[in-house]
Amino acid sequence: MDKRLNIGVLISGRGSNLQAIIDGIDRGEVAAQISVVISNEPGAYGLKRAGTHGIPALVVNHRDYENREAFESRLIEILKEYGVELVVLAGFMRVLTPTFLKAFPMRVVNIHPALLPAFPGVGVQEKAADYGVRFSGCTVHFVNEGVDAGPIVAQAVVPVFPTDTGEILADRILKMEHQVFPKVIHWIAEGRVHVEGRRVFVDGAKVDEEIAFIEPSL
Ligand code: GRF
């Protein structure tokens, strides 16, 4: 069997993206293996999901550490111990400092439930719905020192309707997240993803120059 990319997944909650990655791996669609799942929140449901699949699931509670650096040093220590080559942030609600990023340069990916650079930060599905945008979606990006600011690997677009609540929109976006995130991890695992400045190239990616979305439809 080909060598699989060793990934470590950091979570803070529900872990539905973690589940999508686990399922993608189980179906043979993602050439990676999850060596460890770490949550900063002891009650995170994602820990149970990892446990069910026999994946080591650890808690590193940031509240137990004096500062961000100490917390991140512990994360780095564990991730290195498990031989992690790519760090996947799947609903991890802590901002990472250069201390962490230097340990995994351009080897940290995050999923964000909006079309960056619009709506960085938290609570963004509600913000997008309230703003009245006609489209939103999700973004998978490499993590740099800014918040939700790193080079973008992939985005998926969904329509936003004036009747949407943040919750309705979040559900619509989440379905896309579950498709896009495992795929990006697979592309990275296959060595097809290259970053040049802000631009990210995916070898062999399908292109469709004609694609366009109009909402409301014409
Ligand atoms: C997702 O909406 C993701 O985009 C954001 O946090 C949420 C995590 O959901 N970063 P889950 O824990 O993967 O279900």
Residues whose N, C-alpha, C, O or C-beta is under 5 A from the ligand:
A	BS01	GRF	G13 R14 G15 S16 N17 L18 A90 G91 I111 H112 P113
